[in-house]
Amino acid sequence: MQWLTLRLKNAGSEPLKRLDVELHSLDTFPLTPLFLPYGTGHYIRELKPDEEREEVFRVNATGSAEVYVIIIARKDGKNFWWESGFTHISVSEAKAELERLVVLSHPYTTIGKTLSVEATIKGLRKGTGLKLEFWVETPSGKFEEQAKINIKELSAGEEARYTAEFTPQETGQYTIHAYLSDEWIRIAHKTDFIYAQKE
């Protein structure tokens, strides 16, 4: 169990009232916000202009993940809604992180055309035993493994790129998944998307 501290500041000129502050994870396998009283939702009665405060969230983290915050409140008698951008949270014990996953193609492609997918791994500390897997989720719901790769030993700060290929066989949206594991423990996950259509 770990703790995440969120620092909030009302940068507007009107007070915010009855704030519901929620912490979310894009991938709940390596990082999961836990339940109240220190879970995904915190209640703040009022946050005045320029006022700052910190909220502590309890999470279960075994690897790195992207997190974001949603705030629902009242502002000047009306409903107010705000969503943050994604923030990368790294677990210090991890040997490496999955920095990027990119389909080397335009957002749209044609059925039968072989595509390359590239993942970038960055070393956080020296170590061995890392594995990278590429999977594709097809428009019909199949989940197919494309490649399983043993990662070379990386020094802290060193980057390495790995690719896999797949060929769309049906029309619709494909979700490409990359999973980085340390032995049997998954420490990172990223996705990208592409749409295949007939020529």
ROROLO-767390 format. One record per residue (C-alpha): residue number from 1; residue in one letter; x, y, z. Coordinates in steps of 0.5 Angstrom, whole numbers, plus 500, padded with zeros to 3 digits. Layout:
REM ROROLO-767390
{rec NUM; A; {X; Y; Z}}
...
***
This chain:
REM ROROLO-767390
{rec 1; M; {500; 500; 500}}
{rec 2; Q; {503; 507; 498}}
{rec 3; W; {500; 514; 499}}
{rec 4; L; {499; 520; 493}}
{rec 5; T; {499; 527; 495}}
{rec 6; L; {495; 531; 491}}
{rec 7; R; {496; 539; 491}}
{rec 8; L; {490; 543; 489}}
{rec 9; K; {490; 551; 488}}
{rec 10; N; {484; 555; 486}}
{rec 11; A; {486; 559; 481}}
{rec 12; G; {480; 563; 479}}
{rec 13; S; {476; 569; 482}}
{rec 14; E; {470; 565; 485}}
{rec 15; P; {470; 560; 491}}
{rec 16; L; {469; 553; 489}}
{rec 17; K; {464; 549; 494}}
{rec 18; R; {462; 542; 495}}
{rec 19; L; {468; 539; 491}}
{rec 20; D; {468; 532; 490}}
{rec 21; V; {475; 530; 488}}
{rec 22; E; {477; 523; 485}}
{rec 23; L; {483; 520; 483}}
{rec 24; H; {483; 515; 477}}
{rec 25; S; {488; 511; 474}}
{rec 26; L; {489; 509; 467}}
{rec 27; D; {491; 502; 468}}
{rec 28; T; {489; 499; 475}}
{rec 29; F; {493; 493; 475}}
{rec 30; P; {500; 497; 477}}
{rec 31; L; {496; 502; 481}}
{rec 32; T; {489; 502; 484}}
{rec 33; P; {486; 508; 488}}
{rec 34; L; {483; 505; 494}}
{rec 35; F; {477; 506; 498}}
{rec 36; L; {475; 511; 503}}
{rec 37; P; {477; 514; 507}}
{rec 38; Y; {483; 515; 503}}
{rec 39; G; {480; 513; 497}}
{rec 40; T; {478; 515; 490}}
{rec 41; G; {473; 521; 492}}
{rec 42; H; {475; 526; 497}}
{rec 43; Y; {470; 532; 499}}
{rec 44; I; {472; 539; 500}}
{rec 45; R; {467; 544; 503}}
{rec 46; E; {470; 550; 500}}
{rec 47; L; {476; 552; 496}}
{rec 48; K; {477; 560; 496}}
{rec 49; P; {481; 564; 491}}
{rec 50; D; {488; 563; 491}}
{rec 51; E; {487; 558; 497}}
{rec 52; E; {491; 551; 497}}
{rec 53; R; {490; 545; 500}}
{rec 54; E; {493; 538; 500}}
{rec 55; E; {489; 531; 499}}
{rec 56; V; {492; 524; 501}}
{rec 57; F; {490; 518; 497}}
{rec 58; R; {491; 511; 499}}
{rec 59; V; {493; 507; 493}}
{rec 60; N; {496; 500; 491}}
{rec 61; A; {502; 500; 487}}
{rec 62; T; {506; 495; 484}}
{rec 63; G; {509; 499; 478}}
{rec 64; S; {508; 505; 474}}
{rec 65; A; {502; 508; 471}}
{rec 66; E; {498; 514; 469}}
{rec 67; V; {493; 518; 473}}
{rec 68; Y; {489; 523; 473}}
{rec 69; V; {484; 527; 477}}
{rec 70; I; {476; 529; 476}}
{rec 71; I; {473; 535; 480}}
{rec 72; I; {466; 536; 481}}
{rec 73; A; {464; 542; 485}}
{rec 74; R; {459; 548; 485}}
{rec 75; K; {462; 555; 482}}
{rec 76; D; {457; 561; 483}}
{rec 77; G; {451; 557; 484}}
{rec 78; K; {452; 553; 478}}
{rec 79; N; {455; 546; 477}}
{rec 80; F; {463; 546; 475}}
{rec 81; W; {467; 540; 472}}
{rec 82; W; {474; 539; 471}}
{rec 83; E; {479; 534; 469}}
{rec 84; S; {486; 534; 469}}
{rec 85; G; {491; 531; 464}}
{rec 86; F; {495; 525; 465}}
{rec 87; T; {501; 525; 470}}
{rec 88; H; {506; 519; 470}}
{rec 89; I; {507; 516; 477}}
{rec 90; S; {513; 512; 478}}
{rec 91; V; {515; 506; 483}}
{rec 92; S; {522; 507; 485}}
{rec 93; E; {523; 500; 485}}
{rec 94; A; {522; 498; 478}}
{rec 95; K; {528; 497; 474}}
{rec 96; A; {525; 500; 468}}
{rec 97; E; {519; 504; 465}}
{rec 98; L; {515; 503; 458}}
{rec 99; E; {515; 510; 456}}
{rec 100; R; {512; 510; 449}}
{rec 101; L; {508; 506; 445}}
{rec 102; V; {507; 508; 437}}
{rec 103; V; {503; 505; 431}}
{rec 104; L; {508; 507; 426}}
{rec 105; S; {502; 508; 421}}
{rec 106; H; {497; 514; 420}}
{rec 107; P; {491; 513; 424}}
{rec 108; Y; {487; 509; 419}}
{rec 109; T; {490; 503; 415}}
{rec 110; T; {487; 498; 410}}
{rec 111; I; {486; 491; 411}}
{rec 112; G; {492; 486; 409}}
{rec 113; K; {497; 491; 410}}
{rec 114; T; {502; 489; 415}}
{rec 115; L; {504; 495; 420}}
{rec 116; S; {510; 496; 425}}
{rec 117; V; {509; 497; 433}}
{rec 118; E; {514; 500; 437}}
{rec 119; A; {515; 501; 444}}
{rec 120; T; {520; 505; 448}}
{rec 121; I; {523; 502; 454}}
{rec 122; K; {527; 507; 459}}
{rec 123; G; {532; 504; 464}}
{rec 124; L; {531; 506; 472}}
{rec 125; R; {536; 502; 475}}
{rec 126; K; {541; 496; 473}}
{rec 127; G; {537; 489; 472}}
{rec 128; T; {535; 483; 468}}
{rec 129; G; {529; 479; 468}}
{rec 130; L; {525; 484; 464}}
{rec 131; K; {520; 482; 458}}
{rec 132; L; {516; 486; 453}}
{rec 133; E; {509; 483; 450}}
{rec 134; F; {505; 486; 444}}
{rec 135; W; {498; 484; 444}}
{rec 136; V; {492; 486; 439}}
{rec 137; E; {485; 487; 441}}
{rec 138; T; {481; 486; 434}}
{rec 139; P; {474; 489; 432}}
{rec 140; S; {471; 482; 434}}
{rec 141; G; {474; 482; 441}}
{rec 142; K; {479; 477; 440}}
{rec 143; F; {486; 478; 444}}
{rec 144; E; {492; 476; 440}}
{rec 145; E; {499; 475; 442}}
{rec 146; Q; {504; 478; 437}}
{rec 147; A; {511; 478; 440}}
{rec 148; K; {514; 476; 447}}
{rec 149; I; {521; 479; 447}}
{rec 150; N; {526; 479; 453}}
{rec 151; I; {529; 486; 454}}
{rec 152; K; {537; 487; 454}}
{rec 153; E; {540; 489; 461}}
{rec 154; L; {539; 497; 461}}
{rec 155; S; {543; 502; 465}}
{rec 156; A; {539; 508; 469}}
{rec 157; G; {537; 513; 463}}
{rec 158; E; {538; 508; 458}}
{rec 159; E; {533; 507; 452}}
{rec 160; A; {531; 501; 448}}
{rec 161; R; {526; 501; 442}}
{rec 162; Y; {523; 494; 440}}
{rec 163; T; {518; 493; 435}}
{rec 164; A; {513; 488; 433}}
{rec 165; E; {508; 487; 427}}
{rec 166; F; {501; 485; 425}}
{rec 167; T; {496; 485; 419}}
{rec 168; P; {489; 487; 420}}
{rec 169; Q; {484; 482; 417}}
{rec 170; E; {478; 485; 419}}
{rec 171; T; {474; 492; 419}}
{rec 172; G; {474; 496; 425}}
{rec 173; Q; {478; 499; 431}}
{rec 174; Y; {484; 495; 433}}
{rec 175; T; {487; 496; 440}}
{rec 176; I; {495; 495; 441}}
{rec 177; H; {497; 493; 448}}
{rec 178; A; {504; 493; 450}}
{rec 179; Y; {506; 490; 457}}
{rec 180; L; {512; 490; 461}}
{rec 181; S; {514; 485; 466}}
{rec 182; D; {519; 484; 471}}
{rec 183; E; {519; 476; 471}}
{rec 184; W; {512; 475; 473}}
{rec 185; I; {510; 482; 475}}
{rec 186; R; {507; 487; 470}}
{rec 187; I; {510; 493; 472}}
{rec 188; A; {507; 498; 466}}
{rec 189; H; {502; 498; 460}}
{rec 190; K; {501; 502; 455}}
{rec 191; T; {496; 502; 449}}
{rec 192; D; {495; 505; 442}}
{rec 193; F; {489; 505; 437}}
{rec 194; I; {489; 504; 429}}
{rec 195; Y; {483; 503; 425}}
{rec 196; A; {483; 499; 419}}
{rec 197; Q; {478; 499; 413}}
{rec 198; K; {477; 496; 406}}
{rec 199; E; {481; 499; 400}}
***
